[in-house]
Amino acid sequence: MARRPRRNHRPAFKAKVALAALKGDKTMSELATQFDVHPNQ
């Protein structure tokens, strides 16, 4: 299984994810799936 290269996220993407998390209408797992990031991030 090949690992995909490490990704660098732009500040705008991080802000969009943070705002979605602050809304509180989705679980962390759902947000991770939506934004294609690991749930622990």
Summary of the structure (lengths in Angstrom):
residues: 41
radius of gyration: 11.3
end to end distance: 21.9
largest distance: 35.7
contacts: 62
relative contact order: 0.15
helix: 51%
strand: 0%
